[in-house]
Amino acid sequence: MLRQIARFRMKNVPAERREQLLSYLEKDPNLFKKIGAEIERRKKGGESEMRATMEVMKKYRADIAALEARS
């Protein structure tokens, strides 16, 4: 179910990149839950969605890179 929700949310992402991200999601779903929760918290704090996403993704860049290395 989580995969279907992610697919819907990433409908504008190119198919190859979307599948890559979905494979990361399957490897460590808790990381992406944590990222999503932090983005939502920042948005509720008044940050724009784009800025919140960019800042949170920068913060978790090393964790995502580790997932890529495991691919």
Jmol script that loads the backbone (N, CA, C; Angstrom):
load data "model"
ATOM      1  N   MET A   1       0.820  -1.188   0.000  1.00  0.00           N
ATOM      2  CA  MET A   1       0.000   0.000   0.000  1.00  0.00           C
ATOM      3  C   MET A   1       0.871   1.261   0.000  1.00  0.00           C
ATOM      4  N   LEU A   2       1.928   1.233   0.782  1.00  0.00           N
ATOM      5  CA  LEU A   2       2.836   2.373   0.834  1.00  0.00           C
ATOM      6  C   LEU A   2       3.426   2.657  -0.541  1.00  0.00           C
ATOM      7  N   ARG A   3       3.719   1.588  -1.274  1.00  0.00           N
ATOM      8  CA  ARG A   3       4.264   1.733  -2.629  1.00  0.00           C
ATOM      9  C   ARG A   3       3.259   2.436  -3.549  1.00  0.00           C
ATOM     10  N   GLN A   4       1.971   2.113  -3.425  1.00  0.00           N
ATOM     11  CA  GLN A   4       0.947   2.738  -4.260  1.00  0.00           C
ATOM     12  C   GLN A   4       0.801   4.220  -3.928  1.00  0.00           C
ATOM     13  N   ILE A   5       0.849   4.546  -2.661  1.00  0.00           N
ATOM     14  CA  ILE A   5       0.757   5.950  -2.256  1.00  0.00           C
ATOM     15  C   ILE A   5       1.952   6.722  -2.794  1.00  0.00           C
ATOM     16  N   ALA A   6       3.133   6.141  -2.658  1.00  0.00           N
ATOM     17  CA  ALA A   6       4.339   6.803  -3.154  1.00  0.00           C
ATOM     18  C   ALA A   6       4.271   6.994  -4.665  1.00  0.00           C
ATOM     19  N   ARG A   7       3.787   5.996  -5.367  1.00  0.00           N
ATOM     20  CA  ARG A   7       3.654   6.111  -6.826  1.00  0.00           C
ATOM     21  C   ARG A   7       2.736   7.277  -7.194  1.00  0.00           C
ATOM     22  N   PHE A   8       1.625   7.388  -6.478  1.00  0.00           N
ATOM     23  CA  PHE A   8       0.677   8.467  -6.745  1.00  0.00           C
ATOM     24  C   PHE A   8       1.321   9.829  -6.481  1.00  0.00           C
ATOM     25  N   ARG A   9       2.043   9.943  -5.366  1.00  0.00           N
ATOM     26  CA  ARG A   9       2.661  11.214  -4.989  1.00  0.00           C
ATOM     27  C   ARG A   9       3.794  11.607  -5.937  1.00  0.00           C
ATOM     28  N   MET A  10       4.399  10.621  -6.601  1.00  0.00           N
ATOM     29  CA  MET A  10       5.523  10.893  -7.505  1.00  0.00           C
ATOM     30  C   MET A  10       5.129  10.743  -8.969  1.00  0.00           C
ATOM     31  N   LYS A  11       3.891  11.009  -9.282  1.00  0.00           N
ATOM     32  CA  LYS A  11       3.426  10.779 -10.649  1.00  0.00           C
ATOM     33  C   LYS A  11       4.158  11.631 -11.683  1.00  0.00           C
ATOM     34  N   ASN A  12       4.724  12.759 -11.290  1.00  0.00           N
ATOM     35  CA  ASN A  12       5.430  13.622 -12.233  1.00  0.00           C
ATOM     36  C   ASN A  12       6.929  13.331 -12.308  1.00  0.00           C
ATOM     37  N   VAL A  13       7.396  12.366 -11.534  1.00  0.00           N
ATOM     38  CA  VAL A  13       8.803  11.969 -11.542  1.00  0.00           C
ATOM     39  C   VAL A  13       9.001  10.967 -12.679  1.00  0.00           C
ATOM     40  N   PRO A  14      10.094  11.079 -13.434  1.00  0.00           N
ATOM     41  CA  PRO A  14      10.347  10.100 -14.513  1.00  0.00           C
ATOM     42  C   PRO A  14      10.313   8.671 -13.975  1.00  0.00           C
ATOM     43  N   ALA A  15       9.802   7.761 -14.788  1.00  0.00           N
ATOM     44  CA  ALA A  15       9.558   6.379 -14.362  1.00  0.00           C
ATOM     45  C   ALA A  15      10.803   5.704 -13.791  1.00  0.00           C
ATOM     46  N   GLU A  16      11.944   5.864 -14.424  1.00  0.00           N
ATOM     47  CA  GLU A  16      13.169   5.221 -13.953  1.00  0.00           C
ATOM     48  C   GLU A  16      13.545   5.720 -12.554  1.00  0.00           C
ATOM     49  N   ARG A  17      13.493   7.024 -12.356  1.00  0.00           N
ATOM     50  CA  ARG A  17      13.838   7.609 -11.056  1.00  0.00           C
ATOM     51  C   ARG A  17      12.803   7.200 -10.008  1.00  0.00           C
ATOM     52  N   ARG A  18      11.537   7.152 -10.406  1.00  0.00           N
ATOM     53  CA  ARG A  18      10.466   6.762  -9.492  1.00  0.00           C
ATOM     54  C   ARG A  18      10.698   5.339  -8.982  1.00  0.00           C
ATOM     55  N   GLU A  19      11.053   4.417  -9.863  1.00  0.00           N
ATOM     56  CA  GLU A  19      11.304   3.035  -9.464  1.00  0.00           C
ATOM     57  C   GLU A  19      12.515   2.943  -8.541  1.00  0.00           C
ATOM     58  N   GLN A  20      13.526   3.759  -8.813  1.00  0.00           N
ATOM     59  CA  GLN A  20      14.708   3.783  -7.956  1.00  0.00           C
ATOM     60  C   GLN A  20      14.324   4.252  -6.547  1.00  0.00           C
ATOM     61  N   LEU A  21      13.559   5.312  -6.466  1.00  0.00           N
ATOM     62  CA  LEU A  21      13.131   5.832  -5.172  1.00  0.00           C
ATOM     63  C   LEU A  21      12.229   4.835  -4.441  1.00  0.00           C
ATOM     64  N   LEU A  22      11.371   4.159  -5.177  1.00  0.00           N
ATOM     65  CA  LEU A  22      10.500   3.154  -4.558  1.00  0.00           C
ATOM     66  C   LEU A  22      11.312   1.984  -3.998  1.00  0.00           C
ATOM     67  N   SER A  23      12.403   1.629  -4.677  1.00  0.00           N
ATOM     68  CA  SER A  23      13.244   0.553  -4.142  1.00  0.00           C
ATOM     69  C   SER A  23      13.914   1.003  -2.844  1.00  0.00           C
ATOM     70  N   TYR A  24      14.305   2.277  -2.750  1.00  0.00           N
ATOM     71  CA  TYR A  24      14.871   2.808  -1.508  1.00  0.00           C
ATOM     72  C   TYR A  24      13.813   2.789  -0.408  1.00  0.00           C
ATOM     73  N   LEU A  25      12.613   3.145  -0.767  1.00  0.00           N
ATOM     74  CA  LEU A  25      11.508   3.153   0.188  1.00  0.00           C
ATOM     75  C   LEU A  25      11.297   1.762   0.775  1.00  0.00           C
ATOM     76  N   GLU A  26      11.382   0.754  -0.071  1.00  0.00           N
ATOM     77  CA  GLU A  26      11.203  -0.618   0.397  1.00  0.00           C
ATOM     78  C   GLU A  26      12.351  -1.060   1.307  1.00  0.00           C
ATOM     79  N   LYS A  27      13.555  -0.555   1.052  1.00  0.00           N
ATOM     80  CA  LYS A  27      14.712  -0.931   1.864  1.00  0.00           C
ATOM     81  C   LYS A  27      14.661  -0.328   3.260  1.00  0.00           C
ATOM     82  N   ASP A  28      14.194   0.911   3.360  1.00  0.00           N
ATOM     83  CA  ASP A  28      14.179   1.587   4.662  1.00  0.00           C
ATOM     84  C   ASP A  28      12.946   2.494   4.766  1.00  0.00           C
ATOM     85  N   PRO A  29      11.764   1.904   4.953  1.00  0.00           N
ATOM     86  CA  PRO A  29      10.548   2.714   5.020  1.00  0.00           C
ATOM     87  C   PRO A  29      10.542   3.686   6.199  1.00  0.00           C
ATOM     88  N   ASN A  30      11.205   3.326   7.293  1.00  0.00           N
ATOM     89  CA  ASN A  30      11.227   4.216   8.459  1.00  0.00           C
ATOM     90  C   ASN A  30      11.965   5.517   8.172  1.00  0.00           C
ATOM     91  N   LEU A  31      13.008   5.452   7.363  1.00  0.00           N
ATOM     92  CA  LEU A  31      13.731   6.669   6.990  1.00  0.00           C
ATOM     93  C   LEU A  31      12.795   7.625   6.263  1.00  0.00           C
ATOM     94  N   PHE A  32      12.007   7.104   5.342  1.00  0.00           N
ATOM     95  CA  PHE A  32      11.126   7.963   4.565  1.00  0.00           C
ATOM     96  C   PHE A  32       9.934   8.453   5.378  1.00  0.00           C
ATOM     97  N   LYS A  33       9.511   7.684   6.361  1.00  0.00           N
ATOM     98  CA  LYS A  33       8.469   8.162   7.275  1.00  0.00           C
ATOM     99  C   LYS A  33       9.011   9.333   8.083  1.00  0.00           C
ATOM    100  N   LYS A  34      10.251   9.200   8.528  1.00  0.00           N
ATOM    101  CA  LYS A  34      10.900  10.251   9.305  1.00  0.00           C
ATOM    102  C   LYS A  34      11.065  11.516   8.456  1.00  0.00           C
ATOM    103  N   ILE A  35      11.485  11.344   7.212  1.00  0.00           N
ATOM    104  CA  ILE A  35      11.652  12.482   6.301  1.00  0.00           C
ATOM    105  C   ILE A  35      10.304  13.168   6.081  1.00  0.00           C
ATOM    106  N   GLY A  36       9.273  12.378   5.794  1.00  0.00           N
ATOM    107  CA  GLY A  36       7.941  12.942   5.555  1.00  0.00           C
ATOM    108  C   GLY A  36       7.403  13.684   6.763  1.00  0.00           C
ATOM    109  N   ALA A  37       7.606  13.118   7.940  1.00  0.00           N
ATOM    110  CA  ALA A  37       7.121  13.764   9.166  1.00  0.00           C
ATOM    111  C   ALA A  37       7.839  15.088   9.401  1.00  0.00           C
ATOM    112  N   GLU A  38       9.139  15.116   9.133  1.00  0.00           N
ATOM    113  CA  GLU A  38       9.888  16.351   9.341  1.00  0.00           C
ATOM    114  C   GLU A  38       9.474  17.423   8.336  1.00  0.00           C
ATOM    115  N   ILE A  39       9.211  17.030   7.109  1.00  0.00           N
ATOM    116  CA  ILE A  39       8.737  17.990   6.101  1.00  0.00           C
ATOM    117  C   ILE A  39       7.394  18.562   6.526  1.00  0.00           C
ATOM    118  N   GLU A  40       6.492  17.703   6.970  1.00  0.00           N
ATOM    119  CA  GLU A  40       5.168  18.165   7.413  1.00  0.00           C
ATOM    120  C   GLU A  40       5.277  19.114   8.602  1.00  0.00           C
ATOM    121  N   ARG A  41       6.153  18.789   9.547  1.00  0.00           N
ATOM    122  CA  ARG A  41       6.346  19.645  10.713  1.00  0.00           C
ATOM    123  C   ARG A  41       6.847  21.030  10.300  1.00  0.00           C
ATOM    124  N   ARG A  42       7.785  21.058   9.354  1.00  0.00           N
ATOM    125  CA  ARG A  42       8.321  22.339   8.879  1.00  0.00           C
ATOM    126  C   ARG A  42       7.250  23.141   8.128  1.00  0.00           C
ATOM    127  N   LYS A  43       6.429  22.440   7.348  1.00  0.00           N
ATOM    128  CA  LYS A  43       5.358  23.138   6.619  1.00  0.00           C
ATOM    129  C   LYS A  43       4.367  23.753   7.592  1.00  0.00           C
ATOM    130  N   LYS A  44       4.035  23.016   8.638  1.00  0.00           N
ATOM    131  CA  LYS A  44       3.112  23.552   9.651  1.00  0.00           C
ATOM    132  C   LYS A  44       3.730  24.731  10.378  1.00  0.00           C
ATOM    133  N   GLY A  45       5.056  24.775  10.410  1.00  0.00           N
ATOM    134  CA  GLY A  45       5.770  25.884  11.035  1.00  0.00           C
ATOM    135  C   GLY A  45       5.861  27.110  10.142  1.00  0.00           C
ATOM    136  N   GLY A  46       5.335  27.011   8.918  1.00  0.00           N
ATOM    137  CA  GLY A  46       5.281  28.171   8.040  1.00  0.00           C
ATOM    138  C   GLY A  46       6.231  28.139   6.854  1.00  0.00           C
ATOM    139  N   GLU A  47       7.071  27.122   6.763  1.00  0.00           N
ATOM    140  CA  GLU A  47       7.985  27.023   5.630  1.00  0.00           C
ATOM    141  C   GLU A  47       7.221  26.558   4.388  1.00  0.00           C
ATOM    142  N   SER A  48       7.688  26.977   3.221  1.00  0.00           N
ATOM    143  CA  SER A  48       7.060  26.493   1.996  1.00  0.00           C
ATOM    144  C   SER A  48       7.415  25.016   1.817  1.00  0.00           C
ATOM    145  N   GLU A  49       6.583  24.298   1.082  1.00  0.00           N
ATOM    146  CA  GLU A  49       6.818  22.876   0.872  1.00  0.00           C
ATOM    147  C   GLU A  49       8.152  22.640   0.175  1.00  0.00           C
ATOM    148  N   MET A  50       8.455  23.462  -0.819  1.00  0.00           N
ATOM    149  CA  MET A  50       9.694  23.301  -1.573  1.00  0.00           C
ATOM    150  C   MET A  50      10.912  23.491  -0.671  1.00  0.00           C
ATOM    151  N   ARG A  51      10.903  24.550   0.103  1.00  0.00           N
ATOM    152  CA  ARG A  51      12.048  24.830   0.987  1.00  0.00           C
ATOM    153  C   ARG A  51      12.187  23.745   2.056  1.00  0.00           C
ATOM    154  N   ALA A  52      11.074  23.360   2.655  1.00  0.00           N
ATOM    155  CA  ALA A  52      11.105  22.321   3.681  1.00  0.00           C
ATOM    156  C   ALA A  52      11.663  21.020   3.105  1.00  0.00           C
ATOM    157  N   THR A  53      11.203  20.645   1.937  1.00  0.00           N
ATOM    158  CA  THR A  53      11.668  19.416   1.302  1.00  0.00           C
ATOM    159  C   THR A  53      13.158  19.480   1.010  1.00  0.00           C
ATOM    160  N   MET A  54      13.595  20.591   0.448  1.00  0.00           N
ATOM    161  CA  MET A  54      15.010  20.716   0.110  1.00  0.00           C
ATOM    162  C   MET A  54      15.893  20.646   1.350  1.00  0.00           C
ATOM    163  N   GLU A  55      15.505  21.330   2.408  1.00  0.00           N
ATOM    164  CA  GLU A  55      16.313  21.342   3.626  1.00  0.00           C
ATOM    165  C   GLU A  55      16.352  19.965   4.290  1.00  0.00           C
ATOM    166  N   VAL A  56      15.215  19.296   4.338  1.00  0.00           N
ATOM    167  CA  VAL A  56      15.171  17.974   4.964  1.00  0.00           C
ATOM    168  C   VAL A  56      15.958  16.966   4.129  1.00  0.00           C
ATOM    169  N   MET A  57      15.848  17.042   2.820  1.00  0.00           N
ATOM    170  CA  MET A  57      16.582  16.111   1.969  1.00  0.00           C
ATOM    171  C   MET A  57      18.090  16.338   2.094  1.00  0.00           C
ATOM    172  N   LYS A  58      18.503  17.573   2.267  1.00  0.00           N
ATOM    173  CA  LYS A  58      19.930  17.852   2.504  1.00  0.00           C
ATOM    174  C   LYS A  58      20.379  17.174   3.797  1.00  0.00           C
ATOM    175  N   LYS A  59      19.537  17.272   4.807  1.00  0.00           N
ATOM    176  CA  LYS A  59      19.855  16.693   6.110  1.00  0.00           C
ATOM    177  C   LYS A  59      20.038  15.175   6.023  1.00  0.00           C
ATOM    178  N   TYR A  60      19.221  14.527   5.235  1.00  0.00           N
ATOM    179  CA  TYR A  60      19.244  13.065   5.139  1.00  0.00           C
ATOM    180  C   TYR A  60      19.986  12.551   3.900  1.00  0.00           C
ATOM    181  N   ARG A  61      20.743  13.416   3.262  1.00  0.00           N
ATOM    182  CA  ARG A  61      21.471  13.049   2.038  1.00  0.00           C
ATOM    183  C   ARG A  61      22.387  11.834   2.261  1.00  0.00           C
ATOM    184  N   ALA A  62      23.094  11.806   3.364  1.00  0.00           N
ATOM    185  CA  ALA A  62      24.024  10.690   3.641  1.00  0.00           C
ATOM    186  C   ALA A  62      23.257   9.376   3.809  1.00  0.00           C
ATOM    187  N   ASP A  63      22.105   9.425   4.463  1.00  0.00           N
ATOM    188  CA  ASP A  63      21.312   8.206   4.645  1.00  0.00           C
ATOM    189  C   ASP A  63      20.799   7.679   3.301  1.00  0.00           C
ATOM    190  N   ILE A  64      20.384   8.580   2.449  1.00  0.00           N
ATOM    191  CA  ILE A  64      19.890   8.174   1.129  1.00  0.00           C
ATOM    192  C   ILE A  64      21.036   7.644   0.277  1.00  0.00           C
ATOM    193  N   ALA A  65      22.206   8.277   0.390  1.00  0.00           N
ATOM    194  CA  ALA A  65      23.383   7.799  -0.341  1.00  0.00           C
ATOM    195  C   ALA A  65      23.755   6.382   0.109  1.00  0.00           C
ATOM    196  N   ALA A  66      23.595   6.108   1.401  1.00  0.00           N
ATOM    197  CA  ALA A  66      23.874   4.761   1.908  1.00  0.00           C
ATOM    198  C   ALA A  66      22.918   3.740   1.288  1.00  0.00           C
ATOM    199  N   LEU A  67      21.674   4.145   1.092  1.00  0.00           N
ATOM    200  CA  LEU A  67      20.714   3.244   0.423  1.00  0.00           C
ATOM    201  C   LEU A  67      21.135   2.986  -1.015  1.00  0.00           C
ATOM    202  N   GLU A  68      21.616   4.028  -1.684  1.00  0.00           N
ATOM    203  CA  GLU A  68      22.073   3.882  -3.065  1.00  0.00           C
ATOM    204  C   GLU A  68      23.254   2.922  -3.134  1.00  0.00           C
ATOM    205  N   ALA A  69      24.138   3.015  -2.152  1.00  0.00           N
ATOM    206  CA  ALA A  69      25.321   2.146  -2.138  1.00  0.00           C
ATOM    207  C   ALA A  69      24.930   0.679  -1.956  1.00  0.00           C
ATOM    208  N   ARG A  70      23.823   0.442  -1.267  1.00  0.00           N
ATOM    209  CA  ARG A  70      23.362  -0.936  -1.051  1.00  0.00           C
ATOM    210  C   ARG A  70      22.653  -1.501  -2.264  1.00  0.00           C
ATOM    211  N   SER A  71      22.398  -0.679  -3.266  1.00  0.00           N
ATOM    212  CA  SER A  71      21.667  -1.157  -4.455  1.00  0.00           C
ATOM    213  C   SER A  71      22.499  -2.067  -5.310  1.00  0.00           C
TER     214      SER A  71
END
end "model"
wireframe off; spacefill off
backbone 0.3
color backbone group
